[in-house]
Every structure is written in C-alpha cells, then in structure tokens.
Amino acid sequence: MLVKTYGCALQGIEGLKITIEVDVSNGLQYHTVGLADTAVRESMFRVGAAIKASKLSMPQKRILVNLAPANIKKEGSAYDLPIAIGILAASSQIPQAHIEKYFMMGELSLSGELKSIKGALSMALQAQKQGANAILLPFSNADEANLIPDFPAYGFHHLKEVIQFLKGDIPAPNLYKPN
C-alpha cells in the first residue's frame, strides 16, 4: 500500500516541501531513494527500533521510501518521524485518513523519543504556505515553530504520542497558542 507524508528540506533558511512516499509490499528489502544522505538512509535502523519500542512491528516486507522531489538533497535524521508514520500507515498498523493533512519532522531515538531538529521555524512557514493543518514535531521545537501566527505546531515527546494523536486517541497538545 502506498502512503504519503509530508516534511521539509532546508536550503539555507528556506524550507522546501518534501513528499515522503512509502510503499510496503512483498519482499524483504528496505530502500530509500530521492537524493538522501547517509543519515536519511540509516533511518531504517532508528525507525525500526522506535516502532518496536512503541509496541508496534516493523513490517517484515519490502519497504520503499521515496523522498520527492528527487533533485533536492535530503540531509539529516529529521525525516525519521514522517518515514515511521508512513511505514505504520502503509502496513495498516495505523489509519492513514488524516496523515496527509500534516507536515511532520523529527529525529527518533531507538526508544521512540523525539529529538530536537534544526529549522523548525522555516519548516512551519513552509507547512503553512502549503496549506497543512499543522506541523508535528519534537516538543523541544514547538515553541520555535509556534512563532508563526495562526498556524499550529504540535510538539510531542515520543512516537507513541504522535500515533495516538493521529488515531484520534488523544487531543492535540496544549502548546499551540493562537495569536
């Protein structure tokens, strides 16, 4: 099943929309394509451990992650969160109904904790420009991203919280303060 999530690449201080497409099908390989650097390609290890720590399972199937557009270099570990959510939705472990409404970025620790990223303000600006409902990111970046007037940035501590939010099991975090 093909699932799309959205995130941002940084070029200087400008955020650029990145579509993260995840396809889970028969087989046993993991591939990341779309001009990804080493940290992005290593995401499978962090994502797999974080999914397991969240009491879900990394699919034992062929997983293809496409980061588009292919001509923009994707750097760093901040793509972990949208990749993990894409894998979980593509493997039918979480519903995909509301995923495309959000931009999301965040590095995952092996325990599933969300670690701080760089460029949250630029990413939130780009998410707002693209018409997203909100941006989901590490709690430690939420204050920065919430500097954008009338655009919610929801901060989470753990992958489990993001999953619960997307499933509708918990409300949006209280951090968002409309201006």
C-alpha positions in Angstrom: 0.0 0.0 0.0 1.3 3.5 -0.9 1.1 6.2 1.8 2.3 9.8 1.6 3.5 12.0 4.4 5.0 15.5 4.1 8.0 17.2 5.6 10.6 19.8 4.7 14.1 20.1 3.4 16.2 23.1 4.3 18.0 25.1 1.7 19.7 27.8 3.7 17.0 29.2 5.9 14.2 28.3 3.4 12.0 25.3 3.9 11.1 23.2 0.8 8.1 20.8 0.8 9.2 17.1 0.6 6.8 14.3 -0.1 7.7 11.1 1.6 6.1 8.2 -0.2 6.2 4.8 1.5 5.3 1.6 -0.2 5.1 -1.7 1.7 4.9 -4.9 -0.5 6.0 -8.5 -0.6 9.7 -9.0 -0.2 12.4 -8.3 2.4 14.4 -5.2 1.3 14.4 -1.7 2.5 15.3 1.1 0.1 15.4 4.9 0.4 15.6 6.9 -2.8 15.5 10.5 -3.7 19.0 12.0 -3.1 19.1 11.0 0.6 22.3 11.4 2.6 23.7 8.8 4.9 21.7 9.9 8.0 18.5 9.6 6.0 19.4 6.2 4.6 20.3 5.0 8.1 16.8 5.9 9.3 15.6 2.3 8.8 17.6 1.3 11.9 16.3 4.2 14.1 12.7 3.9 12.8 12.6 0.1 13.2 13.8 0.3 16.8 11.4 3.2 17.6 8.4 1.3 16.1 9.2 -1.7 18.2 9.6 0.4 21.3 6.1 1.8 20.6 4.7 -1.7 20.8 4.1 -2.0 17.0 6.0 -4.0 14.5 8.4 -3.1 11.7 6.9 -4.9 8.7 9.0 -7.9 7.5 8.3 -6.9 3.9 9.8 -4.9 1.1 9.7 -1.2 2.1 10.4 1.5 -0.5 10.8 5.1 0.8 10.8 7.8 -1.9 11.7 11.4 -1.0 10.4 13.7 -3.7 11.4 15.8 -5.5 14.4 13.7 -6.3 16.6 16.6 -7.3 16.7 18.2 -3.8 19.3 16.8 -1.4 17.7 15.5 1.8 20.0 15.7 4.8 19.8 14.6 8.5 17.8 12.5 10.7 14.7 14.7 10.9 12.9 12.5 8.3 12.6 9.7 10.8 9.2 10.7 12.0 7.4 11.0 8.6 9.1 7.8 7.5 7.9 5.9 10.6 4.4 7.2 10.3 4.4 6.3 6.6 5.6 2.8 7.3 3.0 2.3 10.0 0.2 3.5 7.8 1.3 1.6 4.7 1.4 -1.6 6.7 -2.1 -0.8 8.1 -1.0 -0.5 11.7 -2.4 3.0 11.9 -5.1 4.6 9.8 -4.0 6.9 7.1 -7.1 9.0 7.0 -5.6 12.3 8.4 -1.9 11.9 7.8 -1.8 14.0 4.6 -3.2 17.0 6.5 0.0 17.4 8.5 3.7 18.2 7.9 5.9 16.3 10.3 9.6 16.2 11.1 11.6 14.7 13.9 14.6 12.5 14.7 13.7 9.3 16.6 15.8 7.7 19.2 15.9 3.9 19.4 13.5 4.1 22.3 11.0 6.2 20.2 11.7 9.5 21.8 11.6 12.5 19.5 14.8 14.5 19.5 15.2 18.2 18.6 15.7 19.2 15.0 17.1 22.3 13.2 15.0 24.7 11.2 11.6 24.2 12.8 10.5 27.8 12.1 11.3 27.6 8.4 9.6 24.2 8.3 6.4 25.6 9.9 6.4 28.5 7.5 6.6 26.1 4.5 3.8 23.9 6.1 1.6 26.9 6.4 2.3 28.0 2.8 1.4 24.5 1.6 -2.0 24.6 3.4 -1.2 22.0 6.1 -3.5 21.8 9.1 -0.4 21.8 11.4 3.2 20.6 11.8 4.0 17.8 14.1 7.5 17.8 15.6 9.5 17.2 18.8 8.2 19.0 21.9 11.6 20.8 22.2 10.9 22.6 18.8 7.3 23.5 19.3 7.9 27.0 20.9 10.0 28.0 17.9 7.6 26.7 15.3 4.6 28.3 17.2 6.1 31.8 16.4 4.1 31.6 13.1 0.8 33.5 13.7 -2.3 31.4 13.4 -0.6 28.2 12.5 -0.4 25.3 15.0 2.8 23.5 15.7 2.2 20.4 17.9 5.1 19.1 20.0 5.4 15.5 21.1 7.9 13.7 23.3 7.5 10.2 21.8 6.5 8.4 18.6 3.6 6.7 20.7 2.1 10.2 21.3 2.1 11.1 17.6 0.5 7.7 16.8 -2.2 8.3 19.5 -2.8 11.8 18.1 -3.2 10.6 14.5 -5.5 7.8 15.6 -7.7 10.3 17.5 -6.9 8.7 20.8 -5.5 11.9 22.4 -6.2 15.6 21.6 -3.7 18.0 20.1 -1.1 19.1 22.6 -2.0 22.3 24.5 1.2 24.1 23.3 -0.5 25.8 20.4 -1.5 29.4 21.3 -3.4 31.2 18.5 -2.1 34.8 18.0 
